[in-house]
Each structure stands twice: as structure tokens, then as C-alpha cells.
């Protein structure tokens, strides 16, 4: 808490649920009475004029403080006061709406009764705009005296100039993309703005006046080039000077010392700049906090300028040039700040927040002294202390128990394994026999160091990576290691199979034995460590894709980060457009696009294949966590509120299960043809051994045909086995993705995510004897009958102890749907018996038991738009994908 607080002189809250922005506040003598008034306009269309006069500092708003309140029925973007009416130099009020500019005269009538004076506004003139307005500025354009002209900037980059009651001309800014702050310098007679290229640009009024008219340019665009040259009159709009500040600007102000010197102040996202009127930098100041508004004004010291800078930390800083002179705390985040002379008090700071908190304050000190209250004494309960002491002693005894010769802590320190992955890919690829159909298959070097603190006998090192990744050498054998000795090996990892891997992690395992007095041969021990491979190993930057079949949106609780910061190894730093969209392409050909929202805290990942989203989504979350961890941000969290893609996930399950059924068919057909082949061989052998020659009766032709059938079936079975492996890899990637989405959807803890991963990913490899479908079905059934059960009847059901390949996947898909349903209704994953009992007695949310009959008809998965309906069991596919020759042979056999 800051010691220096802004001393509240007068404050009020405007309306209810109204919104305000930078241009909604103006301080001027709009009534022409010789005293400043506060004019406030809101996006709800309310115009208010205040004249604060508190009896003592800190008083709230009085009835007489509000001079005028009127609703104009259109959002108010900006309010300004100037000499806007011809024939008089009286100040008038200009109000900018989205499609209209209105100029009002504010006048007051002296009251003869206790109600006091009355104020009203009168519309002098208005201009209906053909384009949507963004902001405006005013001044004596062209050096005229005694009146002010108005310049409005539209959302599409057109400057519309009005000579009071009449429209003068309009000009388009060159290279325009998004509107920026706009101001007018009377000394140089030029307009100054900041373009979307992060450049401060200055345009002379005379150049604007003689340039090609905007309306004429619109007409000439539809005509031929020869006609354009005839009809286009005027010069091309040329910028006077340009300065690149490297960041977006929030506001621009002009401050003049005198008629000979003026300064241009630009407030950026991280700095504020002071420029000369010719575009040269006078000085700049890097800000510690994100600014929200600023106001430069002349200092009492000759040759210096004071600047009020408000930030998003509820602070208002006072700078004299680049030196911080004062810091004061505000009760809100200001979006606009002004300095006014109110009731004879000069230098009153007027601030306005986006929610309508209007405050007039002055600088000073308001110390907040806090005195801690006295702690009430209480009697000591010795029985509770004794019970707590016994419990702690029990925990200490169990923790110090050793059931082996060496303690646990010493075993872990006997041998240390460290794996270091090179940050760069190998200059010369070490890929061997890769099946990837790409121009170049990269590899990355992994350096593994083993350091032994004791005598390690026969150490053996094994490196394991998930297929289709491979290593140049996966096993190493070392001689006995003496204490404090070390060994280092270097290997390379590359993508061997023609499909993306499901994981980018590797594992190093070292087995060794340490001799003891009781066992000279040594006790077998194992040390291991994990390493993570770079994403560049399997994919490379590509052009982002606008369309995709599958899209996921990850929400975060922190502002979105530029992709140039998150993925510096994939982004081209010279291209600014990659800060919001980035494209990835796997070596196998699949493309993924990553987009980040500029306005919301969301990241979108999209691809044509569901399984391809996993690696990019996982890499995104890991890099975001690492980024915010470096910034000491401990409350960063990712969430998912979209639909769980169960229907697409079920299609991958069906594809994998179909290939498993095909493999079973191949095995049966190979067995039948092998029996037939051996039978023909026995008959031929009998004929050849017979002393009396007999005709072969085409047995030799039948033997040759059967042999060809066996070879064709073996080739088709081998091809199907490759397809099974690729389908299982895709299924694992999609499973990882579904587990992540469920954990983000329900905000599961680390232990619950571990249970979910053990349930859906129990196997490292898929075989015909023990497949993924039956294993996952058994694990999910166990969860549904224990921690996710609804009543004791479900807990009493026993699970079958025999796992075999099911007839179809309808039961598995039904259980996955039911698992998501119960998690959505408050169920939590736990392997503890106490938690299971508690959930059995009282279900969160008052859930009722879902009968099995309802599941047979249909179940809607919460968080998704899919409804899983159990239909008649479909027959498994009997046709096998193979070559034409093999297909004809199998068709003949069937």
C-alpha cells in the first residue's frame, strides 16, 4: 500500500453499468462563465456537466454539482469544447457519435427560487457522417483566427474536415489499416497520428487540402486508367515526417512552451516519447507498469514539461521530463486524466475510470498506520497436544524405517544419470533407414552422462523412445565404475516410422549392482531419468491454413502471449503477422494451425485430423506454463469449455478395432492355408515314395497355388500389422488429447489426471492377445463401480478376470460416455476406499442413478454436442485392404 495517496477533494460514480473511455472526459469553460466545468459523455449516450463545489474536501456529490444531464440516445465517443460556431468566439460543445457530429450551445438561466440556476443545451448544427467515426481533433486549421475547425478520423482511415457548419473535404491516409490517436499542432499546422505500422506520422494541412479528394478517388477506382488520369485532380498525399517508435500508441498530446517551441508527446504501451515538431526525439522514458492514460502540461521550471501518467496498478506518476517527481495512489484505474481550476483551487487532478468513477483530487500524503490487535490468550489443552505429539512421532518412525540394507535416500544418490538434449538439430542428419517420405529427416543429439559415487559393477544403459521414433544406438555396456567416476555417451534420435509419434519423451535406464559385505556379487539397482525431445524434430514451420475439420480452443486466465515469444524456434522474427497465427507441418505431411486471440485470452489449434492436435496442444500448454513460471506467476491455469470430440475419438477406436479384427482373420486364414499346404505336401510325398508310379492328379498345381496364397496372405498380414501400429499410434495421440481436455474441462488435480492416464493409456504396445480396447474397458468399468459408482448395488457387481478381444466397441464407447457423464455431474477419481464410500453415500449435485436401460437407448455427454446411441450390433469388417492380386487370391479362398 502506497504511503502517498491522492487526496479526495470531490468524487462521484456516474450511472449504473455505463462504460467510458479516453475521449469521454473534457474540462473547459463550456458555460462561458470564467470557471472550468467537467463534461463527461458515456457510451450509453448520457451527457453530464458538473461544477463541483464541496463544502469540505472529501464530500460527495451535491444536488447542485450536476448542472446538466441529458441522454442523446447514441453512444458518445468524444466530447470537446472550442469555437465551433461561425460569427462568434463563444465556446461551444462538440459531441462525436458513431455516425453523427453535433455542436451544442450550453447556456444557463438564473433561478429566482430555491431550485437554483437552470442549464440547457441547444443544438446549433449537426453533420451526418457517411463513415463510422473513431475520434476527432480540432484547431485553427490553416492558420485562421477566431474559430476552430474539426477533423474526424473514420474507422477506415479517412480524415473528414468540417469548416464549422459546412463539410470541407475528406482524405484517405496512405497505407491505413487501423485507426490510431489523432491530434493537431497549430505551430506547424499539421495533423499527427500513429499508424498501425507503429510509426508516428505527420501530415501538413496544406498537403491535405490540395491532395486528391476521397470521393473522387472512390469514383475513379471503377474507371479505366486513362479516365483516371483525366478526372483525378490534385497531388498525392505525402507524409511530412515519419518516426518508428516500435509499439502501439495510446494517446498523443501537443504541449507548447511558447509560439516558437512545441513538443509532441506520444504514450506507448511501454514508453512515452517526447518529440520535436520536426519528428526528432527529444527524450523518452521507459515505464515500469502498463500505462492507461497521460497528460503533459507546462512545468513551473523553465524549459521542462511535467507529465501525469496513470497505469493499471491504480497509480498516478508525475514526471518532470524523465525524472519521477511524485507517485500517488488512486482508488481506480484511470482511462482519462485532466487538470482543472475549480472554485479557485488551481491544479485539481480530474480522473475518470472505465466504470464511471469520477474523482477530483490533489496531491498530498495520507499515511495509513496499522496497529495489530492484541492476541487473546487461551488455555492450553494438554490432551490435544499429547495426541498430536504421538501422531507426529508415529509418522517420523514410519518415515525412518529401512527394510533394505541401504536406506532409500542413499540408493538414489549411488548413481546419477543426466540426459542433455541439444537445443539445435544436427547439422548433418544421423537418420538411418527412415520410412518418412520427406526431403530431409532431421535428428537431434542427446548427451547422457553417468556419474557414480560408489563402485558400480557391470552398468548397462538402455535408451527408450516411443515408436515411430528411433535412436542410432539404444544399448551401451560399460566396465565397472569406480567411485566418483563418470561415463558419457552421445546418440541421436530421429523419426523412423511414417507417422507422428504420440509422445516426445524418452527414458534412460541404467542397471548396475553394488557389492556389500554380505553379498559380494552385489545388489541389483536401477537408476533412470527422462528427457524431452524438441518439437522441431518431427515438424517444421509451414503456411497457416484457414480451414480445418477439427478445432480446439484453450482458455487461460492470463493475457494472451505472442506466438513469437512462445514459439521462437518456429516463428520468423521479421514477420509481425506471425505473432497471432503460426503454421506447423509434420514430416509425414499433416498441417496444424495455431491462432491466438488479440482481444481474449484464448488459443485455437486446428487441423484436418483429430490426432494431430495433440502434440501442438501439449507443447502450447507446456510452453505457456514455462513462460509464466519464469515470470513468477503461480496462478496460471488453462481451461477448456468446448465440446469433447468423442464422436471423432470413437471413429479412431473403430478404425483400430477393425484392423485388429482383420489381423485375427488373417491369422485364421493363414492357419487354414498352412494346414492345407501341409496336407498337400504329405500326399505328394506319399506319391513320390510309391514304387509304382501314379499320376499326381494336379497335386503339384494345387501345391503351387496354395503356396502363392500363403505368401499373399503373409504380405497382407504384414501390411495390416503396419496399419495396426499406425492406427494405435494415432489412437494414443487422440487419447492423450481427450485426457487433457477432460482434465482441463473438469479442472482435475494431478492425482486425478494420473488415474485418468493410467485408465486410458495402460499399454505401451498393442498385441492381439492383450489389446487396448479390452484393457481400457476393464479399467473404466472398475472406476464406474468404485469411485464413480452411484449406489452400493453397482459396487457389488464383480468384474470378469479374463480379458479377451470383444465382439465390437459399443460397450467400450458406452462406458467412456458414462465416465464423462459422471465426471460432469460431480464425480471425482480416487483410488481411496474412504473417498469411494463417501461418494457412494452422498453424490454431489443430487445425481440420481442412471439405469442401464437408459444407457442402451442413449446418453448425452455433458460438455459435448454428441449423443451416443446403441444400435443393433454391426458385423465386423471381413474385407482386408491389400493389393489387387492378393485381394483376388483372398476372395478366391473365401
Secondary structure, 3 states (H helix, E strand, C coil): CCCCECEEEEEEECCCCCCCCHHHEEEECCCCCCCCEEEEECCCCEEEEECCCCCCCCECCCHHHEEEEEECCCCCCEEEEECCCCCCCCCEEEEECCCEEEEEEEEEECCCCCCCCEEEEEEEEEEECCCCEEEEEEECHHHCCCCCEEEEEECCCEEEEEECCEEEEEEECCCCCCCCCEEEECCCCEEEEECCCCEEEEEEHHHHHHECCHHHHHHHCCCCHHHHHHHCCCECCCCCEEEECCCCEEEEEEEECCCCCEEEEEEECCEEEEEECCCCEEEEEECCCCEEEEEEEECCCCCCEEEEEEECCCEEEEEECCEEEEEEECCCCEEEEEEEEECCEEEEEEEEECCCEEEEEECCCCCCCCCCCCCCCCCCCHHHHHHHHHHHHHHHHHHCCCCCCCCHHHHHHHEEEEEEECCCCCCCCCCCCCCCCCCCCCEEEEEEEEEECCCEEEEEEEEEECCCEEECCCEEECCCECCCEEEEEEEEEEECCCCCCCCCEEEEEEEEEECCCCCCCCEEEEEEEEEECCHHHCEEEECCCCCCCEEEEEEECCCCCCHHHHCCCCCCCCCHHHHCEEEEEECCCCEEEEEECCCCCEEEEEECCCCCHHHHHHHHHHHHHHHHHHCCCCCCCEECCCCCCHHHHHHHHHHHHHHHHHHHHHHHHHHHHHHHHHHHHHHHHHHHHCCCCCCCCCHHHHHHHHHHHHHHHHHHHHHHHHHHHHHHHHHHHHHHHHHHHHHHHHCCCHHHHHHHHHHHCCCCCCCCCCCHHHHHHHHHHHHHHCCCCCCHHHHHCCCCCCCCCCCCCHHHHHHHHHHHHHHHCCCCCCCCHHHHHHHHHCCHHHCCCCCHHHHHHCEECCCCCCEECCCCCCCCCCCCCCCHHHHHHHHHHC
